[in-house]
Amino acid sequence: MDPLESKKTYQDYVDKKSPNSKIFKNCFNAFWVGGLICTIRTDYS
């Protein structure tokens, strides 16, 4: 087996098994949770 072919086969396997990135969802959640915390803190300070 060609080393480049085995690397491609392995990379295809990893791409198939690894979960998709949820970076935009995580950033959105961090933004609104942080805003909520700041809003609550300023209301009751």
mmCIF entry with sequence, helices, sheets and N, C-alpha, C, O atoms, coordinates in Angstrom:
data_MODEL
# 
_entry.id   MODEL 
# 
_entity.id                         1 
_entity.type                       polymer 
_entity.pdbx_number_of_molecules   1 
# 
_entity_poly.entity_id                      1 
_entity_poly.type                           'polypeptide(L)' 
_entity_poly.nstd_linkage                   no 
_entity_poly.nstd_monomer                   no 
_entity_poly.pdbx_seq_one_letter_code       MDPLESKKTYQDYVDKKSPNSKIFKNCFNAFWVGGLICTIRTDYS 
_entity_poly.pdbx_seq_one_letter_code_can   MDPLESKKTYQDYVDKKSPNSKIFKNCFNAFWVGGLICTIRTDYS 
_entity_poly.pdbx_strand_id                 A 
# 
loop_
_entity_poly_seq.entity_id 
_entity_poly_seq.num 
_entity_poly_seq.mon_id 
_entity_poly_seq.hetero 
1 1  MET n 
1 2  ASP n 
1 3  PRO n 
1 4  LEU n 
1 5  GLU n 
1 6  SER n 
1 7  LYS n 
1 8  LYS n 
1 9  THR n 
1 10 TYR n 
1 11 GLN n 
1 12 ASP n 
1 13 TYR n 
1 14 VAL n 
1 15 ASP n 
1 16 LYS n 
1 17 LYS n 
1 18 SER n 
1 19 PRO n 
1 20 ASN n 
1 21 SER n 
1 22 LYS n 
1 23 ILE n 
1 24 PHE n 
1 25 LYS n 
1 26 ASN n 
1 27 CYS n 
1 28 PHE n 
1 29 ASN n 
1 30 ALA n 
1 31 PHE n 
1 32 TRP n 
1 33 VAL n 
1 34 GLY n 
1 35 GLY n 
1 36 LEU n 
1 37 ILE n 
1 38 CYS n 
1 39 THR n 
1 40 ILE n 
1 41 ARG n 
1 42 THR n 
1 43 ASP n 
1 44 TYR n 
1 45 SER n 
# 
_struct_asym.id          A 
_struct_asym.entity_id   1 
# 
loop_
_struct_conf.conf_type_id 
_struct_conf.id 
_struct_conf.pdbx_PDB_helix_id 
_struct_conf.beg_label_comp_id 
_struct_conf.beg_label_asym_id 
_struct_conf.beg_label_seq_id 
_struct_conf.pdbx_beg_PDB_ins_code 
_struct_conf.end_label_comp_id 
_struct_conf.end_label_asym_id 
_struct_conf.end_label_seq_id 
_struct_conf.pdbx_end_PDB_ins_code 
_struct_conf.beg_auth_comp_id 
_struct_conf.beg_auth_asym_id 
_struct_conf.beg_auth_seq_id 
_struct_conf.end_auth_comp_id 
_struct_conf.end_auth_asym_id 
_struct_conf.end_auth_seq_id 
_struct_conf.pdbx_PDB_helix_class 
_struct_conf.details 
_struct_conf.pdbx_PDB_helix_length 
HELX_P HELX_P1 AA1 PRO A 3  ? LYS A 17 ? PRO A 3  LYS A 17 1 ? 15 
HELX_P HELX_P2 AA2 ILE A 23 ? ASP A 43 ? ILE A 23 ASP A 43 1 ? 21 
# 
_struct_conf_type.id          HELX_P 
_struct_conf_type.criteria    ? 
_struct_conf_type.reference   ? 
# 
loop_
_atom_site.group_PDB 
_atom_site.id 
_atom_site.type_symbol 
_atom_site.label_atom_id 
_atom_site.label_alt_id 
_atom_site.label_comp_id 
_atom_site.label_asym_id 
_atom_site.label_entity_id 
_atom_site.label_seq_id 
_atom_site.pdbx_PDB_ins_code 
_atom_site.Cartn_x 
_atom_site.Cartn_y 
_atom_site.Cartn_z 
_atom_site.occupancy 
_atom_site.B_iso_or_equiv 
_atom_site.pdbx_formal_charge 
_atom_site.auth_seq_id 
_atom_site.auth_comp_id 
_atom_site.auth_asym_id 
_atom_site.auth_atom_id 
_atom_site.pdbx_PDB_model_num 
ATOM 1   N N  . MET A 1 1  ? 0.847   -1.180 0.000  1.00 0.00 ? 1  MET A N  1 
ATOM 2   C CA . MET A 1 1  ? 0.000   0.000  0.000  1.00 0.00 ? 1  MET A CA 1 
ATOM 3   C C  . MET A 1 1  ? 0.891   1.240  0.000  1.00 0.00 ? 1  MET A C  1 
ATOM 4   O O  . MET A 1 1  ? 1.883   1.307  0.725  1.00 0.00 ? 1  MET A O  1 
ATOM 5   N N  . ASP A 1 2  ? 0.529   2.193  -0.802 1.00 0.00 ? 2  ASP A N  1 
ATOM 6   C CA . ASP A 1 2  ? 1.255   3.456  -0.924 1.00 0.00 ? 2  ASP A CA 1 
ATOM 7   C C  . ASP A 1 2  ? 1.055   4.279  0.357  1.00 0.00 ? 2  ASP A C  1 
ATOM 8   O O  . ASP A 1 2  ? -0.072  4.388  0.838  1.00 0.00 ? 2  ASP A O  1 
ATOM 9   N N  . PRO A 1 3  ? 2.133   4.864  0.921  1.00 0.00 ? 3  PRO A N  1 
ATOM 10  C CA . PRO A 1 3  ? 1.974   5.653  2.156  1.00 0.00 ? 3  PRO A CA 1 
ATOM 11  C C  . PRO A 1 3  ? 0.990   6.815  2.002  1.00 0.00 ? 3  PRO A C  1 
ATOM 12  O O  . PRO A 1 3  ? 0.245   7.118  2.934  1.00 0.00 ? 3  PRO A O  1 
ATOM 13  N N  . LEU A 1 4  ? 0.981   7.461  0.848  1.00 0.00 ? 4  LEU A N  1 
ATOM 14  C CA . LEU A 1 4  ? 0.044   8.563  0.654  1.00 0.00 ? 4  LEU A CA 1 
ATOM 15  C C  . LEU A 1 4  ? -1.401  8.057  0.628  1.00 0.00 ? 4  LEU A C  1 
ATOM 16  O O  . LEU A 1 4  ? -2.313  8.727  1.113  1.00 0.00 ? 4  LEU A O  1 
ATOM 17  N N  . GLU A 1 5  ? -1.590  6.891  0.067  1.00 0.00 ? 5  GLU A N  1 
ATOM 18  C CA . GLU A 1 5  ? -2.928  6.328  0.029  1.00 0.00 ? 5  GLU A CA 1 
ATOM 19  C C  . GLU A 1 5  ? -3.403  5.972  1.431  1.00 0.00 ? 5  GLU A C  1 
ATOM 20  O O  . GLU A 1 5  ? -4.570  6.179  1.766  1.00 0.00 ? 5  GLU A O  1 
ATOM 21  N N  . SER A 1 6  ? -2.506  5.438  2.250  1.00 0.00 ? 6  SER A N  1 
ATOM 22  C CA . SER A 1 6  ? -2.909  5.081  3.611  1.00 0.00 ? 6  SER A CA 1 
ATOM 23  C C  . SER A 1 6  ? -3.203  6.335  4.438  1.00 0.00 ? 6  SER A C  1 
ATOM 24  O O  . SER A 1 6  ? -4.094  6.319  5.288  1.00 0.00 ? 6  SER A O  1 
ATOM 25  N N  . LYS A 1 7  ? -2.459  7.422  4.197  1.00 0.00 ? 7  LYS A N  1 
ATOM 26  C CA . LYS A 1 7  ? -2.747  8.679  4.900  1.00 0.00 ? 7  LYS A CA 1 
ATOM 27  C C  . LYS A 1 7  ? -4.115  9.206  4.504  1.00 0.00 ? 7  LYS A C  1 
ATOM 28  O O  . LYS A 1 7  ? -4.881  9.672  5.348  1.00 0.00 ? 7  LYS A O  1 
ATOM 29  N N  . LYS A 1 8  ? -4.415  9.130  3.210  1.00 0.00 ? 8  LYS A N  1 
ATOM 30  C CA . LYS A 1 8  ? -5.722  9.604  2.742  1.00 0.00 ? 8  LYS A CA 1 
ATOM 31  C C  . LYS A 1 8  ? -6.838  8.730  3.307  1.00 0.00 ? 8  LYS A C  1 
ATOM 32  O O  . LYS A 1 8  ? -7.884  9.240  3.708  1.00 0.00 ? 8  LYS A O  1 
ATOM 33  N N  . THR A 1 9  ? -6.623  7.433  3.338  1.00 0.00 ? 9  THR A N  1 
ATOM 34  C CA . THR A 1 9  ? -7.623  6.524  3.887  1.00 0.00 ? 9  THR A CA 1 
ATOM 35  C C  . THR A 1 9  ? -7.862  6.822  5.366  1.00 0.00 ? 9  THR A C  1 
ATOM 36  O O  . THR A 1 9  ? -9.004  6.856  5.824  1.00 0.00 ? 9  THR A O  1 
ATOM 37  N N  . TYR A 1 10 ? -6.786  7.034  6.100  1.00 0.00 ? 10 TYR A N  1 
ATOM 38  C CA . TYR A 1 10 ? -6.900  7.352  7.527  1.00 0.00 ? 10 TYR A CA 1 
ATOM 39  C C  . TYR A 1 10 ? -7.610  8.695  7.721  1.00 0.00 ? 10 TYR A C  1 
ATOM 40  O O  . TYR A 1 10 ? -8.470  8.820  8.593  1.00 0.00 ? 10 TYR A O  1 
ATOM 41  N N  . GLN A 1 11 ? -7.256  9.693  6.917  1.00 0.00 ? 11 GLN A N  1 
ATOM 42  C CA . GLN A 1 11 ? -7.891  11.009 7.037  1.00 0.00 ? 11 GLN A CA 1 
ATOM 43  C C  . GLN A 1 11 ? -9.382  10.931 6.724  1.00 0.00 ? 11 GLN A C  1 
ATOM 44  O O  . GLN A 1 11 ? -10.192 11.582 7.384  1.00 0.00 ? 11 GLN A O  1 
ATOM 45  N N  . ASP A 1 12 ? -9.739  10.148 5.732  1.00 0.00 ? 12 ASP A N  1 
ATOM 46  C CA . ASP A 1 12 ? -11.160 9.955  5.421  1.00 0.00 ? 12 ASP A CA 1 
ATOM 47  C C  . ASP A 1 12 ? -11.881 9.300  6.596  1.00 0.00 ? 12 ASP A C  1 
ATOM 48  O O  . ASP A 1 12 ? -13.006 9.677  6.925  1.00 0.00 ? 12 ASP A O  1 
ATOM 49  N N  . TYR A 1 13 ? -11.242 8.330  7.223  1.00 0.00 ? 13 TYR A N  1 
ATOM 50  C CA . TYR A 1 13 ? -11.813 7.648  8.385  1.00 0.00 ? 13 TYR A CA 1 
ATOM 51  C C  . TYR A 1 13 ? -12.006 8.632  9.544  1.00 0.00 ? 13 TYR A C  1 
ATOM 52  O O  . TYR A 1 13 ? -13.061 8.647  10.179 1.00 0.00 ? 13 TYR A O  1 
ATOM 53  N N  . VAL A 1 14 ? -10.995 9.444  9.814  1.00 0.00 ? 14 VAL A N  1 
ATOM 54  C CA . VAL A 1 14 ? -11.065 10.414 10.915 1.00 0.00 ? 14 VAL A CA 1 
ATOM 55  C C  . VAL A 1 14 ? -12.158 11.436 10.642 1.00 0.00 ? 14 VAL A C  1 
ATOM 56  O O  . VAL A 1 14 ? -12.924 11.774 11.545 1.00 0.00 ? 14 VAL A O  1 
ATOM 57  N N  . ASP A 1 15 ? -12.243 11.931 9.419  1.00 0.00 ? 15 ASP A N  1 
ATOM 58  C CA . ASP A 1 15 ? -13.276 12.908 9.076  1.00 0.00 ? 15 ASP A CA 1 
ATOM 59  C C  . ASP A 1 15 ? -14.669 12.329 9.251  1.00 0.00 ? 15 ASP A C  1 
ATOM 60  O O  . ASP A 1 15 ? -15.591 13.028 9.670  1.00 0.00 ? 15 ASP A O  1 
ATOM 61  N N  . LYS A 1 16 ? -14.820 11.064 8.932  1.00 0.00 ? 16 LYS A N  1 
ATOM 62  C CA . LYS A 1 16 ? -16.125 10.428 9.047  1.00 0.00 ? 16 LYS A CA 1 
ATOM 63  C C  . LYS A 1 16 ? -16.511 10.208 10.513 1.00 0.00 ? 16 LYS A C  1 
ATOM 64  O O  . LYS A 1 16 ? -17.680 10.346 10.874 1.00 0.00 ? 16 LYS A O  1 
ATOM 65  N N  . LYS A 1 17 ? -15.541 9.869  11.350 1.00 0.00 ? 17 LYS A N  1 
ATOM 66  C CA . LYS A 1 17 ? -15.823 9.538  12.753 1.00 0.00 ? 17 LYS A CA 1 
ATOM 67  C C  . LYS A 1 17 ? -15.853 10.746 13.682 1.00 0.00 ? 17 LYS A C  1 
ATOM 68  O O  . LYS A 1 17 ? -16.516 10.702 14.718 1.00 0.00 ? 17 LYS A O  1 
ATOM 69  N N  . SER A 1 18 ? -15.155 11.818 13.339 1.00 0.00 ? 18 SER A N  1 
ATOM 70  C CA . SER A 1 18 ? -15.074 12.954 14.252 1.00 0.00 ? 18 SER A CA 1 
ATOM 71  C C  . SER A 1 18 ? -16.349 13.788 14.175 1.00 0.00 ? 18 SER A C  1 
ATOM 72  O O  . SER A 1 18 ? -16.947 13.912 13.106 1.00 0.00 ? 18 SER A O  1 
ATOM 73  N N  . PRO A 1 19 ? -16.767 14.360 15.302 1.00 0.00 ? 19 PRO A N  1 
ATOM 74  C CA . PRO A 1 19 ? -17.985 15.175 15.295 1.00 0.00 ? 19 PRO A CA 1 
ATOM 75  C C  . PRO A 1 19 ? -17.749 16.503 14.580 1.00 0.00 ? 19 PRO A C  1 
ATOM 76  O O  . PRO A 1 19 ? -16.620 16.986 14.487 1.00 0.00 ? 19 PRO A O  1 
ATOM 77  N N  . ASN A 1 20 ? -18.827 17.075 14.083 1.00 0.00 ? 20 ASN A N  1 
ATOM 78  C CA . ASN A 1 20 ? -18.724 18.376 13.431 1.00 0.00 ? 20 ASN A CA 1 
ATOM 79  C C  . ASN A 1 20 ? -18.475 19.452 14.474 1.00 0.00 ? 20 ASN A C  1 
ATOM 80  O O  . ASN A 1 20 ? -18.888 19.325 15.627 1.00 0.00 ? 20 ASN A O  1 
ATOM 81  N N  . SER A 1 21 ? -17.798 20.505 14.059 1.00 0.00 ? 21 SER A N  1 
ATOM 82  C CA . SER A 1 21 ? -17.494 21.606 14.957 1.00 0.00 ? 21 SER A CA 1 
ATOM 83  C C  . SER A 1 21 ? -18.751 22.434 15.216 1.00 0.00 ? 21 SER A C  1 
ATOM 84  O O  . SER A 1 21 ? -19.511 22.732 14.295 1.00 0.00 ? 21 SER A O  1 
ATOM 85  N N  . LYS A 1 22 ? -18.953 22.793 16.449 1.00 0.00 ? 22 LYS A N  1 
ATOM 86  C CA . LYS A 1 22 ? -20.112 23.595 16.837 1.00 0.00 ? 22 LYS A CA 1 
ATOM 87  C C  . LYS A 1 22 ? -19.661 24.962 17.326 1.00 0.00 ? 22 LYS A C  1 
ATOM 88  O O  . LYS A 1 22 ? -20.220 25.492 18.287 1.00 0.00 ? 22 LYS A O  1 
ATOM 89  N N  . ILE A 1 23 ? -18.649 25.542 16.672 1.00 0.00 ? 23 ILE A N  1 
ATOM 90  C CA . ILE A 1 23 ? -18.059 26.777 17.162 1.00 0.00 ? 23 ILE A CA 1 
ATOM 91  C C  . ILE A 1 23 ? -19.040 27.944 17.126 1.00 0.00 ? 23 ILE A C  1 
ATOM 92  O O  . ILE A 1 23 ? -19.058 28.750 18.056 1.00 0.00 ? 23 ILE A O  1 
ATOM 93  N N  . PHE A 1 24 ? -19.851 28.056 16.087 1.00 0.00 ? 24 PHE A N  1 
ATOM 94  C CA . PHE A 1 24 ? -20.784 29.180 16.007 1.00 0.00 ? 24 PHE A CA 1 
ATOM 95  C C  . PHE A 1 24 ? -21.875 29.066 17.073 1.00 0.00 ? 24 PHE A C  1 
ATOM 96  O O  . PHE A 1 24 ? -22.263 30.061 17.685 1.00 0.00 ? 24 PHE A O  1 
ATOM 97  N N  . LYS A 1 25 ? -22.353 27.874 17.281 1.00 0.00 ? 25 LYS A N  1 
ATOM 98  C CA . LYS A 1 25 ? -23.364 27.657 18.323 1.00 0.00 ? 25 LYS A CA 1 
ATOM 99  C C  . LYS A 1 25 ? -22.774 27.967 19.698 1.00 0.00 ? 25 LYS A C  1 
ATOM 100 O O  . LYS A 1 25 ? -23.427 28.607 20.522 1.00 0.00 ? 25 LYS A O  1 
ATOM 101 N N  . ASN A 1 26 ? -21.538 27.514 19.949 1.00 0.00 ? 26 ASN A N  1 
ATOM 102 C CA . ASN A 1 26 ? -20.900 27.771 21.248 1.00 0.00 ? 26 ASN A CA 1 
ATOM 103 C C  . ASN A 1 26 ? -20.651 29.259 21.470 1.00 0.00 ? 26 ASN A C  1 
ATOM 104 O O  . ASN A 1 26 ? -20.839 29.757 22.581 1.00 0.00 ? 26 ASN A O  1 
ATOM 105 N N  . CYS A 1 27 ? -20.232 29.974 20.428 1.00 0.00 ? 27 CYS A N  1 
ATOM 106 C CA . CYS A 1 27 ? -20.000 31.421 20.553 1.00 0.00 ? 27 CYS A CA 1 
ATOM 107 C C  . CYS A 1 27 ? -21.312 32.154 20.834 1.00 0.00 ? 27 CYS A C  1 
ATOM 108 O O  . CYS A 1 27 ? -21.363 33.051 21.675 1.00 0.00 ? 27 CYS A O  1 
ATOM 109 N N  . PHE A 1 28 ? -22.369 31.764 20.126 1.00 0.00 ? 28 PHE A N  1 
ATOM 110 C CA . PHE A 1 28 ? -23.675 32.390 20.352 1.00 0.00 ? 28 PHE A CA 1 
ATOM 111 C C  . PHE A 1 28 ? -24.143 32.149 21.783 1.00 0.00 ? 28 PHE A C  1 
ATOM 112 O O  . PHE A 1 28 ? -24.610 33.076 22.444 1.00 0.00 ? 28 PHE A O  1 
ATOM 113 N N  . ASN A 1 29 ? -24.025 30.927 22.261 1.00 0.00 ? 29 ASN A N  1 
ATOM 114 C CA . ASN A 1 29 ? -24.449 30.617 23.632 1.00 0.00 ? 29 ASN A CA 1 
ATOM 115 C C  . ASN A 1 29 ? -23.619 31.378 24.658 1.00 0.00 ? 29 ASN A C  1 
ATOM 116 O O  . ASN A 1 29 ? -24.159 31.868 25.650 1.00 0.00 ? 29 ASN A O  1 
ATOM 117 N N  . ALA A 1 30 ? -22.320 31.482 24.429 1.00 0.00 ? 30 ALA A N  1 
ATOM 118 C CA . ALA A 1 30 ? -21.462 32.229 25.357 1.00 0.00 ? 30 ALA A CA 1 
ATOM 119 C C  . ALA A 1 30 ? -21.853 33.705 25.372 1.00 0.00 ? 30 ALA A C  1 
ATOM 120 O O  . ALA A 1 30 ? -21.832 34.342 26.425 1.00 0.00 ? 30 ALA A O  1 
ATOM 121 N N  . PHE A 1 31 ? -22.210 34.252 24.209 1.00 0.00 ? 31 PHE A N  1 
ATOM 122 C CA . PHE A 1 31 ? -22.585 35.658 24.111 1.00 0.00 ? 31 PHE A CA 1 
ATOM 123 C C  . PHE A 1 31 ? -23.862 35.942 24.902 1.00 0.00 ? 31 PHE A C  1 
ATOM 124 O O  . PHE A 1 31 ? -23.901 36.886 25.691 1.00 0.00 ? 31 PHE A O  1 
ATOM 125 N N  . TRP A 1 32 ? -24.911 35.132 24.696 1.00 0.00 ? 32 TRP A N  1 
ATOM 126 C CA . TRP A 1 32 ? -26.166 35.455 25.378 1.00 0.00 ? 32 TRP A CA 1 
ATOM 127 C C  . TRP A 1 32 ? -26.128 35.102 26.852 1.00 0.00 ? 32 TRP A C  1 
ATOM 128 O O  . TRP A 1 32 ? -26.773 35.778 27.654 1.00 0.00 ? 32 TRP A O  1 
ATOM 129 N N  . VAL A 1 33 ? -25.395 34.065 27.239 1.00 0.00 ? 33 VAL A N  1 
ATOM 130 C CA . VAL A 1 33 ? -25.277 33.737 28.665 1.00 0.00 ? 33 VAL A CA 1 
ATOM 131 C C  . VAL A 1 33 ? -24.471 34.814 29.385 1.00 0.00 ? 33 VAL A C  1 
ATOM 132 O O  . VAL A 1 33 ? -24.826 35.216 30.493 1.00 0.00 ? 33 VAL A O  1 
ATOM 133 N N  . GLY A 1 34 ? -23.399 35.280 28.770 1.00 0.00 ? 34 GLY A N  1 
ATOM 134 C CA . GLY A 1 34 ? -22.609 36.366 29.366 1.00 0.00 ? 34 GLY A CA 1 
ATOM 135 C C  . GLY A 1 34 ? -23.421 37.638 29.493 1.00 0.00 ? 34 GLY A C  1 
ATOM 136 O O  . GLY A 1 34 ? -23.346 38.326 30.511 1.00 0.00 ? 34 GLY A O  1 
ATOM 137 N N  . GLY A 1 35 ? -24.200 37.959 28.465 1.00 0.00 ? 35 GLY A N  1 
ATOM 138 C CA . GLY A 1 35 ? -25.062 39.139 28.521 1.00 0.00 ? 35 GLY A CA 1 
ATOM 139 C C  . GLY A 1 35 ? -26.120 39.017 29.602 1.00 0.00 ? 35 GLY A C  1 
ATOM 140 O O  . GLY A 1 35 ? -26.424 39.984 30.302 1.00 0.00 ? 35 GLY A O  1 
ATOM 141 N N  . LEU A 1 36 ? -26.676 37.826 29.733 1.00 0.00 ? 36 LEU A N  1 
ATOM 142 C CA . LEU A 1 36 ? -27.674 37.586 30.781 1.00 0.00 ? 36 LEU A CA 1 
ATOM 143 C C  . LEU A 1 36 ? -27.071 37.767 32.170 1.00 0.00 ? 36 LEU A C  1 
ATOM 144 O O  . LEU A 1 36 ? -27.688 38.371 33.048 1.00 0.00 ? 36 LEU A O  1 
ATOM 145 N N  . ILE A 1 37 ? -25.881 37.250 32.362 1.00 0.00 ? 37 ILE A N  1 
ATOM 146 C CA . ILE A 1 37 ? -25.205 37.393 33.659 1.00 0.00 ? 37 ILE A CA 1 
ATOM 147 C C  . ILE A 1 37 ? -24.935 38.861 33.960 1.00 0.00 ? 37 ILE A C  1 
ATOM 148 O O  . ILE A 1 37 ? -25.149 39.316 35.084 1.00 0.00 ? 37 ILE A O  1 
ATOM 149 N N  . CYS A 1 38 ? -24.468 39.602 32.961 1.00 0.00 ? 38 CYS A N  1 
ATOM 150 C CA . CYS A 1 38 ? -24.196 41.033 33.159 1.00 0.00 ? 38 CYS A CA 1 
ATOM 151 C C  . CYS A 1 38 ? -25.479 41.797 33.448 1.00 0.00 ? 38 CYS A C  1 
ATOM 152 O O  . CYS A 1 38 ? -25.488 42.700 34.285 1.00 0.00 ? 38 CYS A O  1 
ATOM 153 N N  . THR A 1 39 ? -26.560 41.445 32.765 1.00 0.00 ? 39 THR A N  1 
ATOM 154 C CA . THR A 1 39 ? -27.835 42.123 32.978 1.00 0.00 ? 39 THR A CA 1 
ATOM 155 C C  . THR A 1 39 ? -28.352 41.859 34.390 1.00 0.00 ? 39 THR A C  1 
ATOM 156 O O  . THR A 1 39 ? -28.798 42.787 35.064 1.00 0.00 ? 39 THR A O  1 
ATOM 157 N N  . ILE A 1 40 ? -28.299 40.643 34.832 1.00 0.00 ? 40 ILE A N  1 
ATOM 158 C CA . ILE A 1 40 ? -28.762 40.308 36.180 1.00 0.00 ? 40 ILE A CA 1 
ATOM 159 C C  . ILE A 1 40 ? -27.898 41.002 37.226 1.00 0.00 ? 40 ILE A C  1 
ATOM 160 O O  . ILE A 1 40 ? -28.408 41.509 38.225 1.00 0.00 ? 40 ILE A O  1 
ATOM 161 N N  . ARG A 1 41 ? -26.604 41.023 36.993 1.00 0.00 ? 41 ARG A N  1 
ATOM 162 C CA . ARG A 1 41 ? -25.676 41.629 37.961 1.00 0.00 ? 41 ARG A CA 1 
ATOM 163 C C  . ARG A 1 41 ? -25.904 43.123 38.070 1.00 0.00 ? 41 ARG A C  1 
ATOM 164 O O  . ARG A 1 41 ? -25.847 43.663 39.174 1.00 0.00 ? 41 ARG A O  1 
ATOM 165 N N  . THR A 1 42 ? -26.165 43.819 36.955 1.00 0.00 ? 42 THR A N  1 
ATOM 166 C CA . THR A 1 42 ? -26.363 45.258 37.013 1.00 0.00 ? 42 THR A CA 1 
ATOM 167 C C  . THR A 1 42 ? -27.722 45.613 37.615 1.00 0.00 ? 42 THR A C  1 
ATOM 168 O O  . THR A 1 42 ? -27.866 46.683 38.205 1.00 0.00 ? 42 THR A O  1 
ATOM 169 N N  . ASP A 1 43 ? -28.718 44.741 37.478 1.00 0.00 ? 43 ASP A N  1 
ATOM 170 C CA . ASP A 1 43 ? -30.027 45.016 38.044 1.00 0.00 ? 43 ASP A CA 1 
ATOM 171 C C  . ASP A 1 43 ? -30.047 44.886 39.574 1.00 0.00 ? 43 ASP A C  1 
ATOM 172 O O  . ASP A 1 43 ? -30.781 45.608 40.249 1.00 0.00 ? 43 ASP A O  1 
ATOM 173 N N  . TYR A 1 44 ? -29.260 43.988 40.104 1.00 0.00 ? 44 TYR A N  1 
ATOM 174 C CA . TYR A 1 44 ? -29.290 43.712 41.535 1.00 0.00 ? 44 TYR A CA 1 
ATOM 175 C C  . TYR A 1 44 ? -28.043 44.151 42.283 1.00 0.00 ? 44 TYR A C  1 
ATOM 176 O O  . TYR A 1 44 ? -27.782 43.669 43.385 1.00 0.00 ? 44 TYR A O  1 
ATOM 177 N N  . SER A 1 45 ? -27.274 45.053 41.704 1.00 0.00 ? 45 SER A N  1 
ATOM 178 C CA . SER A 1 45 ? -26.058 45.491 42.382 1.00 0.00 ? 45 SER A CA 1 
ATOM 179 C C  . SER A 1 45 ? -26.405 46.656 43.244 1.00 0.00 ? 45 SER A C  1 
ATOM 180 O O  . SER A 1 45 ? -25.536 47.204 43.921 1.00 0.00 ? 45 SER A O  1 
# 
